[in-house]
Amino acid sequence: MPVHITSNIPTYPIVDLDAQHYIVNSGLQLDLAGEILAGIDFPQDAKVLDVGCGDGRITSEIAKRVPYGQVTGLDASTSMVGLARETYLEASSSNLAFLQSTAEDFSIEGELDFATSFSAFHWFRGAKGVLKSLCEALKPNGELIILTYPAESIYYEFMQEALNERFKEFAPLSAYNTMLSIDEYKSTILDAKMDLTEFTRKDLFTSSQTFQEVKEFIRGWLTSFVPLPEHLHDEFLDLVIEKCKPYVQYGRDHSINLPYTELIIKASRLS
Ligand SMILES: C[S@@+](CC[C@H](N)C(=O)[O-])C[C@H]1O[C@@H](n2cnc3c(N)ncnc32)[C@H](O)[C@@H]1O
């Protein structure tokens, strides 16, 4: 499945992620995607594009389910794509490829059976355009499967509060400004002539044992949220921890539970 990068210059500022840090702190994302994938019936020869594939673990799981198909994982981060290639590309996995590009800057030749994206869409600065082009890249009856966190998620509100308070010049650069709301996801998909088969909002809590753990979890995706220089990370994260405290619900075991909103979308292209 040829996937073309349409521009050598990313349309949006992308700060590379630390792939090793991500792996250690990405258990939540993996569990969520695993649950969704378990319910999908992939034909063995399906063509799949996984956008924002990260370290490639989920993409490689999909590839195992389509031995005669073609699965492409696409991600903006060189470190993530490097790790995905190192870990999952073996001689035996000729049905799997990883491509480094921003989601906003590629086009697909031919048609997809599935377009998937797990825990990544909220970072796409041109999310509406990406959503539209994925819908258009699907075959009739092809399926779109997205797990994302809409603008309504309180997590991003307190992070933006921290930027507004002490890192003002970075506030306009954050993903909070470009995240789609629940309604925007819905209307963009319906406008692209898709049949919405599932559209589920879940209000959930992340659970940590210590604030240090919360800090490390956020550090894993901090630069996707805002391109803050590394020497400011700790100061910003400490302020985020202060800002999140009014929203914490403490468990009986003293666990620290923070609310977030998840959106699961399944839609198929009308024939
Ligand atoms: C939270 S990770 C999710 C990775 C994987 N899908 C998972 O569920 O474990 C989000 C990924 O989106 C990627 N990303 C962020 N902005 C992007 C963009 N504009 N285009 C492509 N990938 C992007 C990041 O590099 C990161 O690897």
The ligand as an SDF file (V2000), in Angstrom:
LIG
                    3D

 27 29  0  0  0  0  0  0  0  0999 V2000
    0.3200    8.4350   22.9050 C   0  0  0  0  0  0  0  0  0  0  0  0
    1.2520    7.9570   21.5080 S   0  0  0  0  0  0  0  0  0  0  0  0
    0.2470    6.6120   20.9400 C   0  0  0  0  0  0  0  0  0  0  0  0
    1.0410    5.5600   20.2550 C   0  0  0  0  0  0  0  0  0  0  0  0
    0.3100    4.2790   19.9380 C   0  0  0  0  0  0  0  0  0  0  0  0
   -0.7570    4.4930   18.9790 N   0  0  0  0  0  0  0  0  0  0  0  0
   -0.2260    3.6730   21.2210 C   0  0  0  0  0  0  0  0  0  0  0  0
   -1.4630    3.6670   21.4170 O   0  0  0  0  0  0  0  0  0  0  0  0
    0.5850    3.1990   22.0370 O   0  0  0  0  0  0  0  0  0  0  0  0
    0.8750    9.2440   20.3470 C   0  0  0  0  0  0  0  0  0  0  0  0
    1.7510    9.2000   19.1100 C   0  0  0  0  0  0  0  0  0  0  0  0
    1.2710   10.1940   18.1920 O   0  0  0  0  0  0  0  0  0  0  0  0
    2.3990   10.7010   17.5060 C   0  0  0  0  0  0  0  0  0  0  0  0
    2.0640   11.9890   16.8990 N   0  0  0  0  0  0  0  0  0  0  0  0
    1.8160   13.1470   17.5130 C   0  0  0  0  0  0  0  0  0  0  0  0
    1.5400   14.1060   16.6100 N   0  0  0  0  0  0  0  0  0  0  0  0
    1.6090   13.5180   15.3930 C   0  0  0  0  0  0  0  0  0  0  0  0
    1.3760   13.9570   14.0590 C   0  0  0  0  0  0  0  0  0  0  0  0
    1.0380   15.2050   13.7930 N   0  0  0  0  0  0  0  0  0  0  0  0
    1.5000   13.0750   13.0660 N   0  0  0  0  0  0  0  0  0  0  0  0
    1.8260   11.7810   13.3070 C   0  0  0  0  0  0  0  0  0  0  0  0
    2.0580   11.3030   14.5480 N   0  0  0  0  0  0  0  0  0  0  0  0
    1.9380   12.1480   15.5820 C   0  0  0  0  0  0  0  0  0  0  0  0
    3.4720   10.7940   18.5700 C   0  0  0  0  0  0  0  0  0  0  0  0
    4.7720   10.8490   18.0100 O   0  0  0  0  0  0  0  0  0  0  0  0
    3.2060    9.5250   19.3820 C   0  0  0  0  0  0  0  0  0  0  0  0
    4.0170    8.4750   18.9650 O   0  0  0  0  0  0  0  0  0  0  0  0
  1  2  1  0
  2  3  1  0
  2 10  1  0
  3  4  1  0
  4  5  1  0
  5  6  1  0
  5  7  1  0
  7  8  2  0
  7  9  1  0
 10 11  1  0
 11 12  1  0
 11 26  1  0
 12 13  1  0
 13 14  1  0
 13 24  1  0
 14 15  1  0
 14 23  1  0
 15 16  2  0
 16 17  1  0
 17 18  1  0
 17 23  2  0
 18 19  1  0
 18 20  2  0
 20 21  1  0
 21 22  2  0
 22 23  1  0
 24 25  1  0
 24 26  1  0
 26 27  1  0
M  CHG  2   2   1   9  -1
M  END
$$$$
